Amino acid sequence: MPPAASSRRCRAVSEMRIFQIIGILTSLSAAFAYLNHRLLRLPTTIGLMLQSLVLSLILMALLALGVDIARPAQAVLSRIDFDVLLLEGLLSFLLFAGSLFVQMDQLLDVKFDIALFSVVGVLISSALIGGVLLWGSILLGLGVRPLYAFLFGALISPTDPVAVLPTLRRLGVPKRTDAQIAGEALFNDGVGIVLFLSLLSLARGSGELDAADALLLFLRSGCGGVLFGTILGWAGYFIMKSVDDYQLEILVTLALVSGGYSLALSVGVSGPLAMVMAGLLIGGRGRERAMSPRTRENLDRFWELVEEMLNSILFTLIGLEVLVISGALTSVHLVTALLAIPVVLLARYLSVLAVGALLRLRTPFSWGSAWIMTWGGLRGGISIALALSLPPVPERSVLLFATYVVVVFSILVQGSTLRRLVPKKHPRP
């Protein structure tokens, strides 16, 4: 294609409005979902991400052969701030919908386990990943500086509830292990994000890392988010208890998510944790005592549809993001990415074993559960969003590509094979 024609096409794409971009993503998601339903029959998130990734690779191959068809797609995707779209938009609805269907009484039974996995487990995993990546960087000459090696550890260690929860619902995981994995995925983002932001402040040259400042950030963001979400959940509960109109009650939950998340971000507390707490309260006490059977049925159907629709768009977009983040790949990118997969899995396994050893002092912990928690600790869009927020330094493209490869492996390989591990380690009664 002549350069002038290609330039005109890219300029036309850059003038597309956000509504048109959403329309393209929704249409692609629907087409992939249809093909998956009729042909592939994979779990929806895995099927959609696989198809969008294959489409991206085909476009990149055509571009390498001189067929300039990928650039318009790259221009569309470059207009989407993935980290902003996820962390300040989709995540609020997905976390609320996910926590809405989690049994709160099961989480309370393993609350001590969840606290250990969410805090101690993430810290151990982050330290191990950062240390091994730094050692590998020195040994192989990858050029990753110490601070950025540990930044990678912080952003890739937390498991992603958006990826984990839909997968867990399809499996016959024992209730206790299911609650441990789900609870950890819902709450460990707060620890990982606080650790990431603390290290990022150092990377941006804002001064020495102060333990007191880090603790204050954790208390304000993490504990403040839990408190804020609890208040939101109780407010929604009392409003819904005072009426019996499922349309109004669904509207109340939408207001809790959209308005509550925006308010949480504006006052400096963790919006994700606030949505988790609000969803747990509405889905637990609210479902039992504030909803009529008709409201319960309609509200569940509504939020199941919202979760399915947004997950479809999100995982389609993750597959397409390779067009934006691939850039000019070098041997350093490929070696770092290939090193990252086993390092992340090993660090996850060792951190689970360490926490499991602590748990065995007071409650039973099956070593078979450690395998399931390791392989079921999926990474997703949150890790990519955090990687995209890294400053424009030489390590950014390398760590971003490594993050993307780990996420793709996590969802496509771990997510699709987890069901084979569950019967083997935990035979169903």
N, C-alpha and C positions, 0 to 999 in steps of 0.2 A: 504494500500500500504506500503511495507517495507520502512523504513527510508532512506536506501541507494538509492532505486529507486526514491523516492521523491526528494532527494538531487540532483540526476543526472538531473532530469527533470527541477528543478529550476535553476541549473547551465546552462543548455542548453538555457533556456529562457533568462537568464541574458546576454547571448552572442548574442542575437538577435540584429540586426542593426535597426537603427531608421526607415529606409525605410520599413522594415518588420512590425514594430509596426504601422506605418501609414497605411500600407496595411490592417492589421487586423482591425483597427478602421474604415477604409473606408468600408471594406466588411461588418462589423457589422452594420454600419450606413445604408448601402444600403439594407441589409436584413430587418432591422427594418422598414425602410421607405416603403419597399414593403408590409410588413405585416400590417403596419398602413394604407396604401392606400387600401388594399384589405379587411381588417377585422375591424380595430378599427375606421378608418375614423376620427381621432382626428386631431387638428392642428399639423403640422409636428413636431415642437420642443417638444410639449407636448407628442405626441405619441412616439417619439424616446426616450425621457428621461424616460418615464414610463416603456417602455420595457427593457431598459438597467438597470433600478433600480430593476425591478422584477427579471431579470437574476442574478444580483448581490446578491439579497436576497436568491434566490434559491441556489446559490453557497455557500453562508455563512451557510445556513441550512444544506446542504450536508456535509460541513466541520464539523459542530457541531455533525453530526451523524457519523463521522469517515470516510467519503468519501473524501479523500484528493485530490479534483479536483480544489479547489479555489486557491491553492498556486501558480500554474503557472500563473494564471491571475493576482494575486497580484504582482508577480515578474515582469510581463510586465508593469503594471501600475506604479509600484514603480520607473521604469526607466524614467517615464515621469515627468518632472518638470512642473506641471500644471500651476503654477504662471508664470514661464518663458514662457511656450508655449503660454499662453493667453496674458499676458501683453507685451511681446516682440515679438509676432508673429501674432496670429490670430486676435487680437483686432484691429490692424491697418486696415486690410482688411474689417472687419465687420463694424467698425465705418464709414469708407469711403463709403462703399456700403449703409449703413443705411441712412447716411446724404445726399447721392446722390439723394434719392427719397423723401426727405422732402421739402415742399414748403417754400422757404426762405422768400417770401413776407408774409406768414402767421406768421413765427417766428418774423419778424420785427414788426408786429402789436402787439405782446405781449412780446416784448423784456424786458420791465420793469417787467412784471410778471415773466418771466424766470429768470431774475437776482435775484429777491426776493426769488423764490422757490429754486434756485440753491445755494444761499449763506445763507440767513436767515433760510430757511426751513431745510437745512442740519445741521446747527449749533444747532437749537432748537431740532431737532430729536436726534442728537448725545448726547446732554446733557440729554434729557429725558431718553433715553435708558440706558445710562451709569449710571444715578442716580438711576433708578428703579432696574437695575440689581445689583448695589452695595447694595441697601437696601434689596433686596431679598437674596443676598448672605449672608449678616449679619444675617438676620432673619432665613434663612434655613440652615445656616452653609455650604454654597457651596465653600467657600474658594477662591473666586475671588477677587483679590486685586483692589483697586480703579482705578489705572492707566489702568489696563487691562479691567475693566468694561467700561471705556470710550473709550478705543481702539476698543472694540466691537461695541460701538455706532457709532464710526467714520467709520468703515468698512462696517456696515450693513445699514447705513442711505441712502447713494446715491442709486437711482434707476438705473437699468442696461439697457442702450439703446439696447444692443444686445437682451435682453429678451423683452423689451417694444415695440420697433418699429414694429417687425413683427406681434405682437398681435394687435396693434392699427390699422394696415391696414385692418384687417378683420372686424372691428367694425364700427357701425354707430355713432361714437362719434361726437358731434358738433365740428365745425372747431376750435373754440377758445380753447375749452378744449383739443382737440387733439393737437393743437400747444403748449399749456402749458405743457402737459405731455411729448410730444416728445422733446421739447426744454429743459425742465428740465433734462430729462434723458441724453441728449447729453452733457450738460454742468456741471451738478452737480458733476460729478466724480472728476473734478479738485479740487473743494473745499474739498470733502471727502478725497481724496488722500493726499492733503497737510496737513489736520488736522491729518490724520492717521500717516503720516511720522513725524510730529512734536511730537506727543505723543510717537511714536515708538523710537525716538531719546532719550526721557527720559527713556523709558523702558530699553534701551540698556546701560544706564548709561553714556550718552555723556554730561551730565551737565544740568544746569537749562534751562527751556524752556523760551527763550527770545522772547518777542512779536515782537521786531524789526526783529529778524531772521526769525520768522514765516511769517511776512508780506513780507520780502524780498524773501523767498521761494515761497510764493504765487504769487508775481509779476513776478519773474523769470520763474517759472514753468507755471502758469496759463496764465498770460498776454503774456508772451513770446511765449507760445504755440499758442495762438490765432493769434499773429502777424506773427509768422513763418508760420502757416497754411494759412494765408491770402496771404503771399508772394508766397507760393507754388501754391495756387489756381490761382492767377493772372498769374504766369509763365506758368502753364499748359493751362490756357485760351488763352494766346497769341500764344503759340506753336500750339494749336489745331485750332485756327482761321486762321493760316497761311497755313494750308494744308487741303485737302479733301480726306482722306484715312482712312477709319474706322479702319483698322487693326493697322495702325501706331498710331492713336489717342487712341485706347485701350491700346497699349503698353505704351504710354505716361502716362496714368492714373496709370498703374501698376508701372511705375518708380516713380511717385509721391508718391504712397503709400509705396512701399518697401524702396526706397532710402530716401524719405522724412522722414519717421518714424524713420529709423535708424539714420539719421542726427539729428533729433530733440532730440533723446535720448542722443546722443553723446555730444550735446552742452548744455544739462541740461534743456531743456524746455519740456512742456507736449506734448508727442507724440499723445495721444488720442485727445486733443483739436486741435492740428494741423491737424489731419485727418478729424475732424468734419468741421473745417473751409474750408479746401481744398474741401471736398465733397460738402458742401453747395454752394461754388462758381462755381465749375464745373457743379453741378446739376442745378443751377439756371441760372446765366448769361451765363455760358458755353453752356448749353443745348439750350438756346434761340438764342445766337448770334454766337457761334463758331462751331456749328455742323450742318451738312446737315441732312435732314430727315433719310437718310440711316444710317449715323453714329449714330444718336440718337437712332434709333431702335436697331442696333447691340450692341452699348455700354450698353444700358439698359438691353438687354437680357444677355450679358456677366456678368454684375455685379449682376444681379438677380440670375444667376446660381452660381456665386462665393459665394454670401451670403447664398443661400440655402444649398450648399455643406458644407461650413465651419460651419454653424449653426448645420447641421446634425451631423457632427463629434464632435462639442463642446458639444451639449446636450447629445449625447451618452456617451461621456467621463464623463460628470457630473454625470450621473446615475451610471457609473461604479466606480467612485471615492469612493463610500461608502466602497468598498473592502479595500481601503488603509487607510481611515481616521477613520474607526469604531474602530479598535483596541480592547482593553479590555474595554468594556463599563461598567460604574458603575452607581449607582443611581444618582450621581452628574451630570454626562453627561445627563442623561435622564431628570432630573428635570430642569436643566438649559435650555435644548433645548425646553422643553414644556413651560417654563416660557417665553422664548424669542419670541415665535410666537405672543401671544397677546400683549406683550410689544412693539414689533416692529410695529404692526398694530396700536396700540393706539398712540404711539409717532408720527407715520406718520399722523394720522388723526388730532391730536392736532397741529402739525406743519403746516399742510395745512390750518386749521382753523385760526391759527395765521397770516399766510401770507395772507389768504383771507380777514381777517379783515383789514389789511393794504391796500389791493387792492381796497376794497370797498370805500376807501376815494377818489379814483379818477376814478375807472372804475367799472362796474358791475361785481359781482362775485356770481354765483349761489351756494347755499349750496348743491344742488344736485351734482354740480361739485366736491365738496369736497369728497363725497363718491366715485365717479369714480376715482379721483386722488389718493385716499387712496388705494382702491382695485386694481387699475391699476398700482400702483407703484411697479412693479415687481423687485425682486432681482435676480441676476444671477451669472455667472462665475466670474465676477470681485470681488465680495465679497469673494468668496471662494479663489481666488488667493491672495487677501490681507491677509486673515486668514492664509493661508499657509506660508506667509512671517513672521509670528510672531516668535519671538525667542523661543528656546527650554526651556520653563518654565513650571511649573505645570499647569498653566491655558490654555496652548496652545491647548491641545487635547480637553478640555471642550469647549472652544470658537470655535474651528474648527468644532466640531460636531454640536454645536448650529447653527453656520452659515450655515452648510450644510442642517440641518433640515428646517431652515427658507427659504432657497433658494428652496428646494424641495416643501415645502408648497406653496411658492409664485408662482412657475411655474405650478405645477400640479393643485392646488386648485384655486388660484386667477386667473391664466391665463385661465383656462377652464370654469370658471363661470362668468367672467367679462361681457360676452355678455348678460347675463341675467339681469345684473344690468343696462346696458345702456338704453334699452327701457323703463325700469321702472322709471328711474330718468330723462331720456331725451327722450321722445317719438319722433320717427322720424316724420318729417313733411309729 
